[in-house]
């Protein structure tokens, strides 16, 4: 059926949506959430139908994703007809029934997800089925490979290519800002692509962006790596494993994460990494709470690495409190810069040099941790960080005090003496996000005390930074309600089990980071 295009000034996060009125949809023979094939000048694509009762007849409203892809102009005549049912739906239904999918079936699903042939409801059904029935290692391998094959890849002319990744769950993890320059300063390649925050107060890309641009093209990344051996960029601009970004949009509102392994490892394969260390923070309040669970996950990462041709080692790290003291993009960037310049918290240095040391040992360097510590102490890592910042378009002479923090500030004090028994990571994250992080980069939390330390009545537990008074006040109220730091004078006390309220007003915090 020939219809006139009405270009809508609306974006739908990559989704291809077409609007029809009731009568036109009936004439074409489609209902809401059905698919139509839209043809314009011998090019076509598949779109999901939305029905609007007051939309003009004989028109099709198209979101920007469609008009941009097909190069449409407002009022042009286009062909709209029902589209065939996607083959992938047969395999989605098979997974809903609990069947194990074959490699070609998994590949078809991923291809049609990337082509936007499946609706959000259909993708959500697939993700939920994976969560309920689980995935075999063959399915995980097939997903990883399909996610790489349907996106771009980064090809460099040197090997080995090193990388590290944390599965997330612990606030304040700015170790990448130390590890990348340590590895690069030793003469090895480490092209680090990272995410922005999804549920945390800061993703690595958010932290690095306070130093320099992170939205680089693949060609720009190659040039930065050629000059410096390393980079720290936002992976979302590169179309590396784009299916993963679509799956994340579905996983987040459902608060489930069945695609952790293929999500992480597809990104590593897409940059052609040869050696990878996976950081698995473990403990109360972390994403992985027990050593047993951490070990099982580590074995899966190592096995998947073998199947993808990547050497993988895992570091099971302490995850019961934030790393360092700063939580929030600007605060963490400032702390990381101070640390690489010779100051900074001991736990941040320890974790960064441990992971960098593991990477060194994987490529045959003895006493890897000592080498990492030497590169940090000698100033070579700092000089390399500044080279990377300059190559990515930032100021190589930046000082910690140049990084501005939120002008609105509040202190949370204790009303009793005691020793810190526990720090609730999830509550700290909630407070920092309520203050405005990560969107408002100068917002966040700075701890003034860590586990095992003693504090006197009236002293400061942590400070909240915000860019606006309204954000500061809501974060302050939440901090008082959550009380994220637990104290006791009795050394035999331990962190209490969770208190389950009779009425829940707030959704439980869910960690989803890549």
Number of C-alpha atoms within 10 A of each C-alpha: 13 15 19 18 22 21 20 17 10 11 14 10 10 14 21 25 24 26 23 27 19 19 16 19 25 11 10 14 12 20 17 15 18 18 25 26 15 25 17 17 11 8 10 16 17 23 29 22 24 19 18 15 11 9 16 16 15 15 20 28 25 26 22 22 18 24 20 12 12 17 11 19 13 13 13 14 19 18 18 22 18 19 17 11 13 14 13 21 18 13 21 23 15 16 22 18 11 15 14 18 18 12 16 13 20 23 22 17 25 29 20 17 22 22 17 21 26 27 19 18 11 17 22 18 17 22 24 20 21 20 15 13 15 17 20 12 15 15 19 22 23 22 28 30 23 23 28 26 19 20 19 16 19 17 13 17 8 10 13 15 20 28 26 26 21 20 19 22 26 27 27 30 26 26 24 23 23 25 29 28 31 32 26 23 23 16 12 21 24 28 27 26 24 22 18 22 20 17 19 27 31 33 25 27 24 27 29 25 22 20 25 20 19 27 18 19 15 18 11 13 25 20 16 23 22 16 13 25 25 31 29 31 27 23 22 18 15 19 19 26 31 24 25 27 17 18 22 21 14 21 20 16 10 13 13 18 21 18 20 17 20 25 24 20 28 27 25 30 23 21 22 22 27 19 23 26 22 21 20 26 26 24 19 18 19 24 20 21 15 13 15 11 11 22 16 10 17 20 14 15 24 19 17 22 23 12 16 19 14 19 20 24 21 22 19 18 17 17 22 21 24 26 23 24 23 26 33 34 30 29 27 32 27 23 23 27 24 17 21 25 19 14 12 17 16 11 14 23 23 14 20 23 26 20 27 30 23 23 25 22 15 18 15 10 13 13 12 21 21 14 20 27 19 15 21 25 14 12 16 18 27 23 19 24 27 20 23 27 25 18 23 25 14 19 15 18 11 14 13 16 10 10 16 14 20 20 12 18 20 15 16 18 17 19 11 14 15 19 20 21 22 21 22 20 21 24 20 29 28 22 26 31 25 25 34 25 29 26 16 18 25 25 33 36 30 22 18 16 18 20 16 13 11 15 21 14 11 12 16 16 19 21 17 25 29 28 20 16 14 14 19 25 18 14 25 22 12 19 21 12 10 14 14 20 22 17 23 18 13 10 12 7 10 12 14 9 6 6 6 7 7 6 6 8 7 6 7 11 13 18 21 20 22 21
